[in-house]
Amino acid sequence: MQSASDTRDDLSEHGETRAPASEAQVLLSHAVDALPSGALEEKLAAARAAHRQLRVKLGIDPTAPDIHLGHAVLLRKLRAFQDFGHRVVLIIGDTTALVGDPSGRSTLRPMLSEEQIEENARTFEQQAGRILRTDAELLEVRHNSEWLTMGLQELLVLMRTTTLAQLLEREDFSQRWRAAQPISMLELAYPLLQGYDSVAVAADVELGGTDQKFNLLLGRDIQRAYGEEPQAILTMPILPGLDGERKMSKSLRNDIAITDPPEQMYGKTMSIPDSAMATYCALLLDEPPSPQLGPRDAKRLLARELVRWLHGEQEAIAAEEAFDALFLRREQPTQMEQALLHGESIHLPALIAEALGLSRSDARRLIDQGGVSVDGAIVAAGAYDHAASALDGKVLQVGKRRFRRLQRA
């Protein structure tokens, strides 16, 4: 995978010297929606004529601490804008996270504490810098608490920009309205607050996933109400998780975090269903794999390139070798973490839960399904309790990729 930094050799001070139409062709690649039609090309041409950068906005609510590959799809597109010399405005939604984005939800999201949001925001900003250029002229990081701690009069002005009928055009709201399901005022306020972000930072372009289309379009209406030139919007496909069906999400445990260790990242990638590979390759590889490659080799290429991009060449080579040793040659890892045995009798579900961060019920289910072994011997269903002396020094394997060396405390 060619990283975005590898493409900058021919850049001028503010990007490649391409005609706006050619620049737009690159920036629109793999986009689902580019609205209004032709707006991005017009903004690129106008910016070039005025010798200025476009301000390209992405707002992310820090509801989880880590960036995964689903976020990376949007961050890679932002990086492409940067490589043409435009300025990315990354908005950390520390106030909108308190509200909770209702997109795709049928119930009100639980509210996070300010402490959780603050910690997540720090982590997110740090990790985004692994994909985006951090040059001051190309990246502006803002927190929407800067402008959303507005007074009542300002809030009333914002609320006057939008009607209830407009909000009920949103699919998830309209479905809940027809089903007589509750819709809180907080949820109705969320699209207005996100739209005001575009006013506050004078966005020329806003990016989002396809689930954000309504919010992005509403942002145009709110900008217009405040006398600003409306932004162009660009939506990107939703990357499926490791199950190949649902949206990638840490809460669903179907994600690949960009900070996952190299071996774990490689192994997770190899578990992607064949049905989702075309989407992964299109959105995460600069060049698609050769059609002559079979599904397994294409997956190996994707795994290797993801690790190389996010960790480095040597780490990618080592991760592939570790995977081959474990799954092709059936060797145990040469290095693994320890799990300590406390007491004379060990309740295996409790040990697995503590060592791997699973629930005890999940651990019991894995044992009963034959997914747990000790020194290569599958633990029998219902065999939850073992003498510490029988486990000491042995290797616990849970699933295909998780190993722990058992050691008495």
Secondary structure, DSSP 8 states (H G I E B T S, - for coil): ---GGGG-TT-BTTB----HHHHHHHHTTT-SEEESTTHHHHHHHHHHHTT---EEEEEE---SSS-BHHHHHHHHHHHHHHHTT-EEEEEE-TTHHHH---TT-SS------HHHHHHHHHHHHHHHTTTS---TTTEEEEETHHHHS--HHHHHHHHTT--HHHHTTSHHHHHHHHTT----HHHHHHHHHHHHHHHHHT-SEEEEEGGGHHHHHHHHHHHHHTT----EEEEE---B-TTSSSB--TTTT---BTTS-HHHHHHHHHTS-GGGHHHHHHHH-SS---TTS-HHHHHHHHHHHHHHHHT-HHHHHHHHHHHIIIIIS----SS--EEEE-SSEEEHHHHHHHHHS--HHHHHHHHHTT-EEETTEE--TT--EEEHHHHTT-EEEETTTEEEEEEE-
